[in-house]
Amino acid sequence: MSRFVLGVTGASGIIYATRTAMYLQRFGHEVTLLVTHPGKQVLEYEEQKELYGYCKEVCNVDDFFAECASGSADYVGMAVVPCSMGTLGRIAAGTSDNLLVRAADVCLKECRRLVIVPREMPYNLIHIENMKRVALAGAVVVPASPQFYSKPKSIEELVDTVVAKILKLLGVDAEQVATIVKPWGNSCE
Ligand SMILES: Cc1cc2nc3c(=O)[nH]c(=O)nc-3n(C[C@H](O)[C@H](O)[C@H](O)COP(=O)(O)O)c2cc1C
């Protein structure tokens, strides 16, 4: 069992977070959920309240006394899914002005895996520069670009092509991840 932080922002695509948490729970891991205030509104709007049910705990983003605000807590990594351009900018600037941004900052300083899934279209130069900045600091930038060559038959299957990548980069067991989306080479008919 490993512990992960899952950060959710006010970007579209909360279903990516829901299914990331669902698989982490299914594979025996614990998820600490942090949702920004705009994130809560978009989560409700996109009808993803089931996300809460997959998480071990939900921390208030204003609570800097939470465990994940400290590098001494035993989290192995964090994913920000989906990541708004606002939160991307705050992580890139190191503002640590809410618990989600602080937890991401902690991941970078402790050299833990930080997976950032930006969601915006198109990107302006500020977005691109911020992605470059977090990548240079050690984060992995994983755009929500689903694959079609596995021939997904539903929105959930399409979403899972991105979720499998997130889980793999978080260090989840490759055999477990392969039960979600078969790696290339095993998926040929
Ligand atoms: C329905 C909805 C969808 C949104 N989608 C995006 C998006 O995909 N990417 C983005 O950067 N902002 C998006 N926004 C705007 C953000 O919610 C807004 O910039 C917010 O301040 C982000 O705050 P946060 O980073 O603290 O979550 C969306 C807003 C709404 C209401």
The ligand as a Tripos MOL2 file, in Angstrom:
@<TRIPOS>MOLECULE
LIG
   31    33     1     0     0
SMALL
NO_CHARGES

@<TRIPOS>ATOM
      1 C1        -17.0130   24.6790  -16.2880 C.3       1 LIG1
      2 C2        -15.6430   25.3020  -16.2150 C.ar      1 LIG1
      3 C3        -14.6000   24.7210  -16.8980 C.ar      1 LIG1
      4 C4        -13.3150   25.2660  -16.8260 C.ar      1 LIG1
      5 N1        -12.3080   24.6680  -17.5250 N.ar      1 LIG1
      6 C5        -11.0560   25.1440  -17.4340 C.ar      1 LIG1
      7 C6         -9.9830   24.4660  -18.0820 C.ar      1 LIG1
      8 O1        -10.1590   23.4480  -18.7330 O.2       1 LIG1
      9 N2         -8.7260   24.9490  -17.8860 N.ar      1 LIG1
     10 C7         -8.4720   26.0640  -17.1280 C.ar      1 LIG1
     11 O2         -7.3010   26.4300  -16.9970 O.2       1 LIG1
     12 N3         -9.4830   26.7310  -16.5140 N.ar      1 LIG1
     13 C8        -10.7580   26.3020  -16.6340 C.ar      1 LIG1
     14 N4        -11.7800   26.9510  -15.9930 N.ar      1 LIG1
     15 C9        -11.4860   28.1680  -15.2320 C.3       1 LIG1
     16 C10       -10.9430   27.8700  -13.8310 C.3       1 LIG1
     17 O3        -11.9260   27.1980  -13.0430 O.3       1 LIG1
     18 C11       -10.5130   29.1620  -13.1390 C.3       1 LIG1
     19 O4         -9.4330   29.7590  -13.8240 O.3       1 LIG1
     20 C12       -10.1640   28.9850  -11.6890 C.3       1 LIG1
     21 O5         -9.7550   30.2270  -11.1340 O.3       1 LIG1
     22 C13        -9.0630   27.9720  -11.4580 C.3       1 LIG1
     23 O6         -8.7790   27.9460  -10.0790 O.3       1 LIG1
     24 P1         -7.9400   26.8000   -9.4140 P.3       1 LIG1
     25 O7         -6.6780   26.6850  -10.1970 O.co2     1 LIG1
     26 O8         -7.7120   27.3000   -8.0150 O.co2     1 LIG1
     27 O9         -8.7530   25.5640   -9.4110 O.co2     1 LIG1
     28 C14       -13.0720   26.4320  -16.0660 C.ar      1 LIG1
     29 C15       -14.1540   27.0030  -15.3730 C.ar      1 LIG1
     30 C16       -15.4100   26.4690  -15.4570 C.ar      1 LIG1
     31 C17       -16.5500   27.1200  -14.7060 C.3       1 LIG1
@<TRIPOS>BOND
     1     1     2 1
     2     2     3 ar
     3     2    30 ar
     4     3     4 ar
     5     4     5 ar
     6     4    28 ar
     7     5     6 ar
     8     6     7 ar
     9     6    13 1
    10     7     8 2
    11     7     9 ar
    12     9    10 ar
    13    10    11 2
    14    10    12 ar
    15    12    13 ar
    16    13    14 ar
    17    14    15 1
    18    14    28 ar
    19    15    16 1
    20    16    17 1
    21    16    18 1
    22    18    19 1
    23    18    20 1
    24    20    21 1
    25    20    22 1
    26    22    23 1
    27    23    24 1
    28    24    25 2
    29    24    26 1
    30    24    27 1
    31    28    29 ar
    32    29    30 ar
    33    30    31 1
@<TRIPOS>SUBSTRUCTURE
     1 LIG1         1 GROUP 0 **** ****
